[in-house]
């Protein structure tokens, strides 16, 4: 039976969909996946995926014309089933336009365009909620990525001469209010404690990475700015070499989960109860100790603090994060 999964949400959501892909591949054999061009490389090497179809919904495939064009392409493939974890009208319409006989989505999506619906659990982690689409129990499959030897070689080249213990810092987020402002201070503290540091992220994070390198300089320890210099899988390979990742509530958190690196995740405008926090024993989630009536302020985190104070992130001090790193023991384990 030929199945396709349509998942065109954010990069982190795509990583968290890999357990669903594994469950469906066990049932149907490797599946095809429609996703964004940015996320496509994360899945093209995955053993549960037969083929990745890039849908540039904000570029060349924008609008109704692009949607219809892709719908015709999918219809020509003769898929028997479509699984729709992304609860968007565009996703539902695409599967309907493709005339796929069985279209499986969540009841809180666009059920009038589906042929079968599943109840989306209101609580729990997003991984487990997505597994419900395949009628699989929680924690049945972990998030995974398949890194190639070339990905690992690129990571090794970037980290040449950088020894253990190594801490990866991911200072970026497409949502400005999710960015913790003290990554440079933390980098300085880590280096004075004997750790080496690598900054990971996209092209928009290069400035953050440069500041992190400067903060490490006085200690004599090594720091590397890999922001904007690597592909997503290569960045995951760098994270895999680290003893620990410190990250905002953003895609690197889920990359670390998929490659098995311990995580300290910093949550401000969003909260782990939304279902997107770390999922493994030993991983740490940090937020403000004092309850803020304005938190959480949105499902994703707005571009900037609506009230102007950004206390949800500013009140998480570098000393608090450094203490959590020490308590985790991750650096001692990799020494």
N, C-alpha and C positions, 0 to 999 in steps of 0.2 A: 504494500500500500504506500503510495507516494504522498508525503505530507510536507507542508510548508508552514513555517512560523514567521509571522510578521511582527517585528519588534524594532520600531524606529524611535524609541525614546532616547534618553541620555546615555552616555557611555557606561556609567555605573549600572544603570538598569539592564543594559545588554549583558554585562558580566554576571549579574544576578539572575539572568535568564538561562545561563548555562546548565544549572541543574534540571530545569524543564527540558532542555534540549537532550540531555542524557537520558531522561525518563522516556521521552518520545522515541529516541533512537533505539532504546531497548525494545520498544513495542513495535515500531514500524521500520526499523533500519535508519541509517543516517538521513537527516531531514535537510531540506533547503531552508534558508533563512533570508528574509528580506530585511535589510537594516540600512542605516545611514552609511555614506562613504567613510565617515570618520571611524565608525565602529566596525566596519567590514574586516579589517585586518585582525581584530581580536578573535574572530570566529572562523576565518578561512583555514586555519590549521587545526581546528577542534575536531576530535574524532567522532563526535555526534553529528557533525555537519557534512553534508554531501557537497553543497555549493552555496555560496553567498551571492545574493543579488542586491546590488547597491541601489538605493532609492534616494536620490538627491532632492529631498522634498523642499528644501529652501534654495535650491539652485536650478540646475537644468531641468529637473522634473517638477518644478514648482507649479501649483495651481491645478485646475480641473483637467487641462489638456495633458499634463504630465501624469496625473493619476489615471486617466483613461488609457494612456499609452502603456503604462505598466500593467494595468488590468488586462489588456489584450495579450500582453506578453505572458502573464501568469496563466491566462486561460489556455494559451497554446501549449502549456506544459502538461495539462491534463491532471492537475493535482486532485486527489480525492478528498483530502482533509486540510483545513487551515486552522491553526491555533493562533489566537489573538490575545497575547498577554497585555499589549498596550491598549488601554481603554479609550482610544481616540476615535472620533467619527471618521477621520481619514483612513485609519486602519480598517475599520469595519466596512467602509465604502469600497476600499480596494479589494478586499476578499469577495464582496458582493459583485463588483464589476468583473472580477475574474471568473464568476459563475462556478466557484468551487462548491461541490455538492454539500459537504459538511463543513460548517464554519462554527468553531467552538470559541466562545468568549465568556466573559464574566457578566453576571446579571446586572451589575452596576455600570456596564459599558453601554453598548447600543444594541440591546437584545433583539429589537425588531429586524436587525440586519443579520442576525445569527440564526443558525438552524439548531444549535444546541447551546445551552448555557450552564455555567457552573457558578456556584456561590463563592464569592471571594471572601475568605476569612477576614473579619474586621480587625483582628489582632494578630500578633506574631510577626516574624520577620518576612520581608518581601520574598525571599527565596521560598519559604513555605507557602506563602499565598499563591505564588506562581505555580508551584507544584500541584496545587489543588486543581489547576486547569487540566492536568493529566490524571486526576484522581489518585495522586500519590501522597503518602503520609509525610508529615514534617520531617526534615532532616534526612530524607531518603537519599539525597545526592548533594554533595558539596559543590560550590562554585569552582570551576577549573578553567585554566587556560593551557594551551599546548604551545610551549616555547620551542623554537627551532634552534639547532646548533648555531646558526647565523645570529639569532637574537642574543644568545649567550655570549658569543664572540664579541658582538658590538658592546655589550655591557662590560665585558672584561677589558676591552680597549679603553673605554671611558674611565674605568677604575684602575687602570694600570698604575702600580706603585702605591695604591691606597690599601693599607692593611686593616686588620680588625683591631678593635671593634668598630664597626661602621654603622652609623645611623642615617637613614634616609628621611629627609624632610620634604613634605609636599605642601608648599605655602599657598597654592592657588585655588581658585574656584571661579566658575563663571558667574556665581552669585556673590557680589561684593560683600554682603553682610556676613557671609560664612567665613571670611578670611580672618584668621587669628593674627593679631598685629605684632606678636612678639617672637616670630621665628628667628630673627637675627639674635635677639638676646639669648634664646635657647641654644642656638648654634655656638655662641661664645662660651656658655656654661659647659656644654658638652665637650668642647675642645679642651677647655681647661681641666676637665675631668679625665682626659686621655682618650676621647673618642674622635674618630674621623667622621666627616659629614659629606653627604651627597644631596644636592637639591634636585628634585624631580618635578617635572611639570611641562606645560606647553610653552609655545612661543610668547604668550602673554605674561609668563612668569619669569622671564629672563632677568628682569630688574630685581625681583626678589632673590633669585639665585645669586646674582652678583653681590647683593648686600650680605647674604649668608656667607659667601666666600670671604668677604672683607672682615666679617665679624670673627671668623676663625683665624685669620692671619696672625694676630699677635701671639697666639698660643704655640705656633710652630707646628701644629697638626695639619693634616691634609684636608682640603675641602674641594669639592668638584661641583661645578654648576652644569648639570645635564639638562636643564630646562630648555626646551625647544630644539635640542640636539639629537633626539632619538625618536623612533617610532613608538607607538603605544606598547607593542610587545617587547621592544628593547627596553623601554622604561620599566616594564614589569620584570624583565630579567635583572635590571639593576636593583629593583626592590627585593627580588629574591635573594640577592647576595648580601643584603643588609641584615643586621641582627634585629632591627626594629624599624618601623615606619611611624613617624608622627605626622598626622594629616588632619586637615579640615574634613567636614562632611562632604566629600567629593569623590570622584572616580578613583584616585589612587588608593583609597581605603579598600575598595572592592578588588582592585588589582592585587593588593597585598593578601587579601583573603584567598584569592584564587591561586597564589603561588606559595602560600604557607608562611608568610612573614608575619611575626607578631605586630600588633597595631596599638597605638594610642590615638584615639580619635577625639577631636575637639568639636563639640556641638554648642552652638549659640542660638541663632534664630530658629533652628529646627531642633528636634529632640529624637533620641533613639526610638522612642515609642512609635514613631512614624513607620518603623520597620526597616531602616536602612543603616543600622549600626553594625559593629563587629558581631560575629556570630560564634567565634571559637572561645573555648575556655582559655583564660589567661589574657585575652585582649582587654583593653581598658577604654572606657568612655569617660570623658571629662566634660563637665559643664559648670556653670556658676553654682556655688553652694547656696547662696541666698536666693530664695524664690523671687523671680521677676514677674510681675503681673502681665507684662507685655510679651512673655515668652511662652510658647512659640508664636511667631508673628506671621508665618505663612508656610505653605507646604514645602517651598523650595528655599526660602530666604530671599528677601528683596535685594535690589542692587545696593542699597545703603540702609542704615538704620532709620526707620520712619520717625523715630523720636530724637535722633541726633546724638544719643549718648553711647550707643553700641556696647552697653555694659555686659550684655550676654557673652561677648568675646573678650572685652577689655578687662573684665574682672577675673579671668582665668590667667593668673600670673605665670611667668616663666618658671618661678620656683616651684609652683604646683606641678607643672609638667615634668620638670627635672626630678622631683621627688617620686612621681609615678614611674618614671623610667628606672630610677634606682630600685624602687620596690619590686618592679617586674622581674628584675634579675636578668633581663635579656642580654645586657652587655657582658655580664660575667659569664654567661653560658657560651658566648662566642669568642671570648678572649683566648 
